């Protein structure tokens, strides 16, 4: 799709200006003629590619889940109040503080004015909005209940945001402990050990192996602070950017899925997202197949996405939902499969999935508490061992040095 700007006059001779998203000039002219406008000028809009690239790399201007949540809630409130979609988005554009959101809403508003659906407008920005967001918008338009769908979408995004926050909060204290440990060890290796190295060398005392190891590490760190900075930047890049790539996602998923304590938590988080996303999409009016396709792309777990895609093939061939999911007992518990079977027979699948998601979210809370209660003492012990080992490496040669003079 390409953006065109046009200039045309209506039956009264009034000149109109605007933008239109289309494939070519012919489509724009046909659109204008259909709306009783005689084209004067139709021109392809050449956007500033540098600005677009710069915008795509703005870290602080990127859309966060909370931005999308507030946008959905505000849009639902205004549509309920009787405002049109165009009027509602116009208000949101004026109130938006983020340039990226403002730009997206402006382009979406232009597409809606040109006769496109709101779901089509936001589908163009699938990198910024989750697939379930676009799927539920489409379902709301098809059913004619966009305000109700936006309400449900707001509740879904709020629960997903709450789940993310629970996980982040549970990991905050362990991260602080790890950072504090790293800082203490770095201070000892950079400032304390180098000052004692000369004294050890002049004394002629045979240093213990543990002291030699830490002195070697200290020499490497203090050899070049420029190299240390480059190494630190590379480590930060690895964790922040590499994990967003396809290879990085595979690597980190491989590590986490094989960690004894974290693997069970990851599985339960995936089950909560699967049940809640699938439930909301069905409840919004989408069919089971389309709902599963959107769930697969938004669940954020490679193993579950692969399993759902396999189940989709069976369902398209006439196999029931519960029977298709039975093939993956390691991923989908028997309780979920039994509930899905009941939901299929009674026509209450979306309600049963919602109940299951709420139940498993409580399980996630319990697992997070157990995880933090396990990690915290383990990290404290690790921190004590590291600092104690360095202290031992410093005290032992000093003790030997004093013993030679006695």
C-alpha positions in Angstrom: 0.0 0.0 0.0 1.2 3.5 -0.9 0.0 6.9 0.4 -1.2 9.4 -2.2 -2.1 13.0 -1.7 -4.9 14.3 -3.9 -6.5 17.6 -4.9 -10.0 17.5 -6.3 -13.1 19.7 -6.6 -16.7 18.6 -5.8 -20.0 19.5 -7.6 -20.1 22.9 -6.0 -16.6 23.7 -7.2 -15.0 23.6 -3.8 -11.5 22.2 -3.9 -10.8 19.3 -1.5 -7.4 18.1 -0.3 -6.6 14.8 1.3 -4.7 11.5 1.5 -5.6 8.0 0.3 -3.9 4.6 0.9 -3.9 2.7 -2.4 -2.0 0.5 -4.8 -1.8 2.9 -7.7 -3.0 6.2 -9.2 -5.9 4.5 -10.9 -7.4 3.3 -7.6 -7.2 6.8 -6.1 -9.0 8.3 -9.2 -11.7 5.6 -9.0 -12.2 6.5 -5.3 -12.5 10.2 -6.0 -15.0 9.6 -8.9 -17.0 7.3 -6.7 -17.3 10.2 -4.1 -18.3 12.8 -6.8 -14.9 14.4 -6.8 -13.1 15.5 -10.0 -9.3 14.9 -9.6 -7.0 17.8 -10.2 -3.8 16.3 -8.8 -2.9 12.8 -7.6 0.6 12.4 -6.3 2.5 9.7 -4.5 3.6 10.9 -1.0 7.3 10.5 -0.7 7.9 10.2 3.1 11.2 11.0 4.7 12.8 7.5 5.0 15.4 8.8 7.4 12.8 10.0 9.8 10.9 6.7 9.6 14.1 4.8 10.4 14.9 7.1 13.2 11.4 6.7 14.6 11.6 2.9 14.4 14.8 3.0 16.5 13.5 5.4 19.2 13.7 3.4 22.4 11.9 5.9 24.6 9.2 6.5 22.0 8.3 2.9 21.5 4.8 1.8 22.4 4.5 -0.1 25.7 1.6 -2.4 26.7 0.3 0.2 29.1 0.0 2.7 26.1 -2.1 0.3 24.1 -4.2 -0.5 27.2 -5.0 3.2 27.8 -5.7 3.7 24.1 -8.2 0.8 24.0 -10.0 1.9 27.2 -10.3 5.6 26.1 -11.5 4.6 22.6 -14.1 2.3 24.2 -15.3 5.1 26.5 -15.7 7.6 23.7 -17.5 5.2 21.4 -19.9 4.3 24.2 -20.5 8.1 24.7 -21.8 8.2 21.1 -18.8 9.6 19.3 -17.8 8.3 15.9 -14.5 6.4 15.4 -13.0 9.3 13.5 -14.0 11.8 16.2 -12.7 9.5 18.9 -9.3 9.0 17.2 -9.1 12.8 16.6 -9.4 13.4 20.3 -6.8 10.7 21.1 -4.4 12.3 18.6 -4.6 15.6 20.4 -4.2 14.0 23.8 -1.4 11.6 22.8 2.1 12.4 24.2 4.1 9.9 22.2 5.0 10.8 18.7 4.8 7.3 17.5 1.3 6.8 18.8 0.3 10.1 17.3 1.7 9.2 13.9 0.0 5.8 13.9 -3.4 7.3 14.9 -3.1 10.0 12.2 -2.4 7.5 9.5 -5.2 5.2 10.8 -7.6 8.1 10.9 -6.8 8.9 7.2 -7.4 5.3 6.2 -10.7 5.2 8.1 -11.8 8.4 6.3 -11.0 6.7 3.0 -13.5 4.0 3.8 -11.2 1.3 5.4 -12.1 -0.6 8.5 -10.4 0.2 11.8 -9.0 -3.3 11.9 -7.4 -2.7 8.5 -6.0 0.6 9.7 -4.2 -1.0 12.7 -3.2 -4.2 10.8 -0.6 -2.0 9.0 1.1 -1.6 12.4 1.2 -5.2 13.5 4.7 -4.7 14.9 3.3 -2.3 17.4 0.0 -3.9 18.2 -0.5 -7.6 19.2 -2.3 -9.9 16.8 -5.1 -10.5 19.3 -5.8 -6.7 19.3 -6.3 -6.6 15.5 -8.3 -9.9 15.6 -10.8 -8.7 18.2 -11.2 -5.3 16.4 -12.1 -7.2 13.3 -14.6 -9.4 15.2 -16.2 -6.4 16.8 -16.7 -4.7 13.4 -18.2 -7.9 11.9 -20.6 -8.4 14.8 -21.5 -4.7 15.0 -20.6 -4.6 18.7 -17.3 -2.7 18.6 -17.9 -0.9 21.9 -18.5 -4.2 23.7 -15.5 -5.8 22.0 -13.3 -2.9 23.0 -14.5 -3.3 26.6 -13.5 -7.0 26.5 -10.2 -6.2 24.8 -9.5 -3.6 27.5 -10.1 -6.2 30.2 -7.9 -8.8 28.4 -5.0 -6.3 28.0 -5.4 -5.3 31.7 -5.0 -8.9 32.8 -2.1 -9.5 30.5 -0.4 -6.3 31.8 -1.1 -7.4 35.4 0.5 -10.8 34.6 3.6 -9.2 33.2 3.9 -6.9 36.2 3.7 -9.9 38.6 6.5 -11.6 36.8 8.6 -8.4 36.7 8.0 -7.7 40.4 9.0 -11.3 41.4 12.3 -10.9 39.5 13.1 -7.4 40.8 14.7 -8.4 44.1 16.8 -11.2 42.6 18.1 -8.8 39.9 19.0 -6.2 42.6 20.9 -8.9 44.6 22.8 -10.0 41.5 23.7 -6.4 40.6 24.8 -5.7 44.2 27.0 -8.8 44.2 28.6 -7.9 40.9 29.3 -4.4 42.1 30.9 -5.6 45.4 33.1 -8.2 43.6 34.1 -5.6 40.9 35.1 -3.1 43.6 37.3 -5.7 45.4 38.9 -6.8 42.2 39.5 -3.3 40.8 40.5 -1.3 43.8 41.5 -3.6 46.7 43.5 -6.4 45.1 45.7 -4.2 42.8 46.9 -2.2 45.8 47.9 -5.4 47.6 49.7 -6.9 44.6 52.8 -4.8 45.0 53.0 -5.8 48.7 52.7 -9.4 47.9 55.4 -9.2 45.2 57.9 -7.4 47.5 57.3 -9.8 50.3 58.4 -12.9 48.3 55.7 -15.0 49.9 54.4 -17.9 47.9 50.8 -16.9 47.1 48.0 -19.5 47.5 46.3 -20.7 44.3 43.0 -19.0 45.1 44.9 -15.6 45.5 46.7 -16.2 42.2 43.4 -16.8 40.5 41.8 -13.7 41.8 44.9 -11.6 41.0 44.8 -12.9 37.5 41.1 -11.9 37.1 42.0 -8.5 38.6 44.9 -8.0 36.1 42.5 -8.8 33.2 39.9 -6.3 34.4 42.3 -3.5 35.2 44.4 -4.0 32.0 42.1 -1.7 30.0 39.0 0.0 31.1 38.2 0.7 27.5 38.1 -3.0 26.8 35.9 -3.4 29.9 33.5 -0.8 28.6 33.3 -2.5 25.2 32.7 -5.9 26.8 30.0 -4.4 29.0 28.3 -2.8 26.0 28.4 -6.2 24.1 26.9 -7.9 27.1 24.1 -5.4 27.3 23.5 -5.7 23.6 23.3 -9.5 23.9 20.6 -9.4 26.5 18.6 -6.4 25.2 18.8 -6.8 21.4 19.9 -10.3 20.6 17.0 -11.8 22.6 14.6 -10.0 20.2 16.0 -11.7 17.1 14.7 -15.1 16.0 18.0 -16.8 17.0 18.1 -15.0 20.3 14.5 -16.0 21.1 15.3 -19.7 20.3 18.5 -19.5 22.5 16.8 -18.0 25.5 13.8 -20.2 25.2 16.1 -23.3 25.1 17.8 -22.2 28.3 14.7 -21.2 30.2 12.7 -24.3 29.1 15.4 -26.6 30.6 15.8 -24.7 33.9 14.2 -26.9 36.6 12.4 -24.2 38.5 11.6 -21.8 35.7 10.3 -24.3 33.2 7.1 -25.1 35.2 6.4 -21.4 35.6 6.9 -20.7 31.8 4.5 -23.6 31.0 1.8 -22.2 33.3 2.2 -18.6 32.0 1.8 -20.0 28.5 -1.4 -21.9 29.5 -2.9 -18.7 31.1 -2.2 -16.8 27.9 -3.5 -19.5 25.7 -6.8 -20.0 27.6 -7.4 -16.2 28.0 -6.6 -15.3 24.5 -8.6 -18.1 22.9 -11.5 -17.4 25.2 -11.6 -13.7 24.4 -11.3 -14.2 20.7 -14.2 -16.7 20.6 -16.3 -14.5 22.8 -15.7 -11.6 20.4 -17.3 -13.5 17.6 -14.4 -15.1 15.7 -14.5 -18.8 14.7 -12.4 -21.4 16.5 -9.9 -21.8 13.6 -9.3 -18.1 13.2 -9.1 -17.7 17.0 -6.5 -20.5 17.3 -4.4 -18.9 14.5 -4.3 -15.6 16.3 -3.6 -17.3 19.6 -0.7 -19.2 18.1 0.9 -16.0 16.9 0.4 -14.1 20.1 1.1 -16.7 22.8 4.9 -16.0 22.9 6.0 -19.6 23.4 7.5 -21.6 20.5 6.5 -25.0 21.8 2.9 -24.0 22.3 2.7 -22.2 19.0 4.0 -25.3 17.2 1.5 -27.5 19.1 -1.5 -25.2 18.3 -0.5 -25.1 14.6 -0.5 -28.9 14.5 -3.9 -29.0 16.2 -5.2 -26.6 13.7 -4.5 -29.0 10.9 -6.5 -31.7 12.7 -9.4 -29.4 13.4 -9.6 -28.3 9.8 -9.9 -32.0 9.0 -12.9 -32.4 11.3 -11.2 -33.5 14.6 -12.7 -31.9 17.8 -10.7 -29.4 19.8 -10.3 -31.7 22.8 -9.2 -34.7 20.7 -6.6 -32.7 18.8 -5.0 -31.2 22.0 -4.8 -34.7 23.6 -1.8 -35.4 21.3 0.3 -33.0 23.4 -0.2 -34.2 27.1 3.1 -32.6 28.1 1.9 -29.1 27.2 -1.9 -29.2 27.8 -3.0 -30.8 31.1 -5.8 -33.3 31.3 -7.9 -30.9 33.3 -7.8 -28.4 30.4 -8.7 -31.0 27.8 -11.6 -32.3 29.9 -12.9 -28.7 30.3 -12.6 -28.1 26.6 -14.6 -31.3 25.9 -17.4 -30.1 28.2 -17.3 -26.6 26.7 -17.6 -28.0 23.2 -20.6 -30.1 24.1 -22.4 -27.4 26.0 -21.5 -24.4 23.9 -19.8 -22.6 26.8 -16.2 -23.0 25.7 -15.3 -19.3 26.1 -16.6 -19.3 29.7 -14.8 -22.5 30.7 -11.5 -21.3 29.2 -11.9 -18.0 31.1 -12.4 -19.9 34.4 -9.4 -22.1 33.6 -7.2 -19.0 32.9 -8.2 -17.4 36.3 -7.5 -20.6 38.1 -4.0 -21.0 36.5 -3.2 -17.4 37.1 -3.5 -18.1 40.8 -1.1 -21.1 40.2 1.3 -18.6 38.5 1.1 -16.4 41.6 2.0 -19.3 43.9 4.8 -20.4 41.6 6.3 -16.9 41.5 6.2 -16.8 45.3 7.9 -20.2 45.6 10.4 -19.2 42.9 11.4 -16.0 44.7 11.6 -17.7 48.1 14.0 -20.2 46.5 16.1 -17.7 44.5 16.6 -15.1 47.3 18.5 -17.3 49.8 20.4 -19.0 47.0 21.6 -15.6 45.7 22.4 -14.4 49.2 24.5 -17.6 49.7 26.2 -17.1 46.3 27.0 -13.4 47.2 28.4 -14.5 50.6 30.6 -17.2 49.0 32.0 -14.8 46.4 32.9 -12.1 48.8 34.2 -14.6 51.3 36.4 -16.2 48.7 37.9 -12.9 47.8 38.4 -12.0 51.4 40.1 -15.4 52.0 42.3 -14.7 49.0 43.4 -11.4 50.6 43.7 -12.5 54.2 45.6 -15.8 53.6 48.8 -14.3 52.1 48.7 -11.5 54.7 48.6 -14.2 57.4 51.5 -16.0 55.8 53.5 -12.7 55.6 52.9 -12.0 59.2 53.9 -15.5 60.2 57.3 -15.1 58.4 58.1 -12.1 60.6 57.1 -13.8 63.9 
